[in-house]
Amino acid sequence: MMMPVQMTFRHVPLKDETFTLIQDLSGQLGRTWRDITRCHVVVDREQRRRRRRGRYRVRVLMSVPGRRLVADRERDHVGGEEALRATVLDAFDAAARLLADDHDRRIAARGAGRRRQDEASPVRAVPIIPEQAPCAWP
């Protein structure tokens, strides 16, 4: 299932390389984790203030049945496009880890409500005496 991906760029010029990178990474997430119903990627750059460097911030907001997950990464603006690319890669890596943890948590919760087969019905050995047997013995 191809999930819809919404992208928001704040104070960051929209470049084809960044756009295609986000599309590719979100497509990989969607193919790996099919239960994602929504994905919103926010790429932001803090405005420079006096003597402070700007920082890139990438947030990946995902919705899965019953939960909302957010992966958030920041990096200094030093390095320009390469810093932005690294921040996007880190954010999607964190998103993949969040999805894996959530999947493991749901599997564990699903199994906690069930009892194992050997715990549910213990097997007892009962000797059969020929006089009590339902069929005739030769």
N, C-alpha and C positions, 0 to 999 in steps of 0.2 A: 504494500500500500504506500503510495506516495503522499507523505504528509505535507500540508501547506507550511511554508516557511515565510515568516514575516521578518523583514530586516529594517532596523532603524539606525540611521547614522546621524550622530549629533556632533557638530563641530569637527567633523572628519570629512574630507572630500571623498566622494564616492568614486572609487577606481575599479576598473574591470577586474584586476587581479584579486582584490579583496572580495568583490562580489562573487566571483567564480569559486574562490577558496571556501567561502561560507556556504555556497550552494553545494559544493562537493562534500564538505564535511557533514553538513546536515543530511545530505542524501545517504552517506555512509551510516549515520546514526539511524535513519529511518529504515534502512535495509537490515541492520543488525537487530534493532529493537522495534519490532512491528507494533507494539502497543502504544507508541507515542501518538497522541492525538493532536498535539499542537506544539509548535516550536517558534519561538520569537527570539531573535538575536539583536541585541542592542550594542552598537559600537559607539563609544563616547570618548571624547578627549576633553579633559579639564582645561579650562581657560587659564592661561598663564597669569599669574599675579606677580607682584613684585618679587623679583629674585627667586622665584620658584619655577621649576620646570613643570611642564604639562605632563599628564599621565594618560596613557590609554587605558580604557576600561572596557572589557567585553563581558557581557552577561548573556548566558544562554538560558532562557526560561522555557521549560518543557512541561507538558501536561500528559500524565499517564492516568489510566482509570483509578480514581480515588486519591490522587496525589498531584502536587505541583512541585517540580524540582527546579532549582536554580543553581547554575554554576557561574561563578564570578571570578574574573582574574584581572589584575592590574599590572602595569609595567610603565616605567619611565619613558618619556617621549624620545629620549636619546636613542638615535639609531633610525629614526624616521619610519619608513615603510617596513623595514626588517623588524623593528620593534612591534609594529602593529601585527604583522604576520605571526610573530612568535606568541603574542598575546592571544590571537584568535586560535592558534593551535593548542595553547595551554588550556583555554576555556573549553574547547571541545573535548580535550582529553579528560578534563575534570567532569564534564557532562557524561561521558561514557562510563567513568568510574561510578558516578552517582546512579546511573541507570542500572549498572551491574549490582551495586549494593542494594538498590530497591528491589530488583528481581530476586536476589538471594533472600531478602527479608520476607517477601511475599511467599516464596516457596517454603521457607521455614515456618511461617504462620499457618500456611495451608496444611502442612504436615503435623503441626502441633495439636490440631483439633481431632485428628484421627488416631486411633490406636493401632498398633502393629498387629498383624494377623496372629502371631503367637501369643500376644498379651490378651487379645480379645476372647479367644476360645481355647483354653488349655485342653490338650488331648489326654484322656485317661485310658489306660489299658484295662479292659474288663475281660476276665477269663470267661470263656463260654463252656458251660457244662453240657454234655450231650443230652441230659434229660430236659434241660431248659431250652434247647435249640429249637428254632421254629421249623426246621425241616427234619425229616426222618433220616436217621443214620443207618447205614447198611449193617 
